[in-house]
Amino acid sequence: MPLANPSLDIVALRRNLAVEAGIEITGNVRAPLVRLTSNPPVPDSEKLSWLLTGGPSGSASAKEAAALSAATAALIGRGGVSLTQSVAQSIGLDELSVGQRATGAGADALEGQVVTVGKRLTDRLYIAYDQGLTIATQALRVEYVLSRFFTVAAFAGTTSGIALNFRRTWR
């Protein structure tokens, strides 16, 4: 197995609940296979509910139910590729997603359920459009990688602004 494409064998569980649910990732880096797992075994919709909300699907609030619905749609796919990923790739995009998002700062931030379409133009430049589903908001985002740890992001729309992001991972 080449170093550029190592094998994966990862299990992440949410423990100490009546149903211990999690995600299992196998395959390799270029073609990962992702599936939900639980102990005791339950249907995938229940696994997802226990994983995201810590309880059975009937106990979720309206906001949690919307998040579960978006997560379920994102996880449905073939060969480890989600439905949204395959649609995005077929039309030449890098990202097509529905999910919870908070973009910007302050009370005018783009929040709630958001549809995002995005395209990586170069290794350092990414552009995306976010459209709110729960409230009438939208934003155009441009992100540029300055260095290994710094990214600058500019966004314009319902809320406009610029952000300098620092990301450091300690292992």
C-alpha positions in Angstrom: 0.0 0.0 0.0 1.6 3.3 -1.0 2.2 6.0 1.6 -0.1 8.4 -0.4 -3.1 6.1 0.1 -3.0 4.4 3.5 -5.7 2.0 4.8 -8.3 3.3 7.2 -9.7 1.4 10.2 -11.4 4.0 12.5 -14.3 3.7 14.9 -15.7 6.7 16.8 -18.5 6.0 19.3 -20.7 8.1 21.6 -20.5 6.0 24.8 -22.4 5.7 28.1 -25.9 5.8 26.5 -28.6 3.2 26.2 -27.5 2.9 22.5 -23.8 3.5 21.9 -23.7 4.9 18.4 -20.9 6.0 16.1 -19.2 6.0 12.8 -16.9 3.4 11.3 -14.5 4.4 8.5 -12.7 1.7 6.5 -11.1 1.4 3.1 -8.4 3.8 2.2 -7.8 7.6 2.1 -8.8 7.9 -1.6 -11.9 5.7 -1.3 -13.1 5.7 2.3 -16.2 3.7 3.3 -18.2 5.3 6.0 -21.0 3.5 7.8 -23.0 4.0 11.0 -22.5 1.5 13.8 -24.2 0.9 17.2 -24.4 -1.4 20.2 -27.0 -2.8 20.4 -27.8 -2.8 16.7 -30.6 -0.4 15.7 -31.8 1.0 12.3 -29.5 3.7 10.7 -32.0 6.5 11.5 -31.9 5.6 15.2 -28.1 5.3 15.1 -27.9 8.8 13.7 -30.3 10.1 16.3 -28.4 8.6 19.2 -25.1 9.9 17.7 -26.2 13.5 17.1 -28.7 14.1 19.9 -27.9 11.5 22.5 -31.4 10.1 22.4 -34.0 8.2 20.3 -35.4 9.9 17.3 -38.8 10.7 18.9 -37.1 12.8 21.5 -35.5 15.4 19.2 -36.6 19.0 19.1 -37.7 20.6 15.7 -34.2 22.0 15.2 -32.5 18.7 16.0 -35.0 16.9 13.7 -34.0 19.3 10.9 -30.3 18.6 11.5 -31.0 14.8 11.6 -32.8 15.1 8.3 -29.9 17.0 6.7 -27.4 14.5 8.1 -29.4 11.5 6.9 -29.6 13.0 3.4 -25.8 13.6 3.4 -25.0 10.1 4.5 -27.2 8.3 1.9 -24.9 7.3 -0.9 -23.1 4.5 -2.6 -19.5 3.3 -2.1 -18.8 5.8 0.7 -19.7 8.8 -1.5 -22.8 10.7 -0.3 -25.6 11.6 -2.7 -24.8 15.4 -2.4 -21.1 14.6 -3.1 -21.9 12.7 -6.2 -24.3 15.4 -7.5 -21.7 18.1 -6.8 -19.0 16.2 -8.6 -21.2 15.5 -11.6 -21.9 19.3 -12.1 -18.2 20.3 -11.4 -18.5 21.5 -7.8 -16.4 20.6 -4.8 -19.2 21.1 -2.3 -22.9 20.8 -2.3 -24.3 20.5 1.2 -27.2 21.2 3.4 -26.5 21.8 7.1 -26.3 24.0 10.1 -24.0 27.0 9.6 -23.0 30.1 11.4 -21.1 32.5 9.1 -20.1 36.0 10.1 -20.3 37.7 13.4 -22.9 39.4 15.5 -26.7 39.3 15.4 -26.7 39.5 11.5 -24.7 36.3 11.1 -26.0 33.8 8.5 -27.3 31.0 10.8 -29.7 28.0 10.6 -30.2 25.5 7.8 -28.0 26.5 4.9 -27.5 25.2 1.4 -23.9 25.6 0.3 -22.4 25.3 -3.2 -18.6 25.7 -3.4 -15.7 25.3 -5.8 -11.9 25.2 -5.0 -10.3 27.3 -7.8 -6.7 26.7 -6.7 -5.0 24.9 -3.8 -5.3 28.2 -1.9 -8.5 29.8 -3.2 -12.0 28.5 -2.4 -15.3 30.3 -3.3 -18.7 29.3 -1.9 -22.3 30.6 -1.9 -24.5 30.0 1.1 -28.3 30.3 0.9 -30.4 30.2 4.1 -33.4 27.8 4.2 -34.9 28.8 7.5 -34.5 32.5 7.1 -34.0 34.7 3.9 -30.2 35.1 4.1 -27.4 34.5 1.7 -23.6 35.1 1.5 -20.8 34.8 -1.0 -17.6 33.5 0.7 -14.1 33.7 -0.6 -11.4 31.9 1.4 -7.7 32.2 0.8 -5.0 30.1 2.5 -2.2 32.5 3.6 0.0 29.9 5.3 -0.2 26.5 7.1 -2.0 28.1 10.0 -3.7 31.2 8.7 -6.7 31.6 6.4 -8.4 34.9 5.4 -12.1 34.7 4.6 -14.3 37.5 3.1 -18.0 37.3 2.8 -20.7 39.5 1.3 -24.4 39.3 1.3 -27.0 39.8 4.0 -23.9 40.2 6.3 -20.5 41.3 5.0 -17.2 41.1 6.6 -13.7 39.7 6.7 -12.0 37.2 9.1 -8.5 36.1 9.7 -8.6 32.5 11.0 -5.9 30.7 12.9 -6.0 26.9 13.0 -3.5 24.8 14.9 -3.8 21.1 15.6 -1.9 19.6 18.6 -1.4 15.8 18.6 
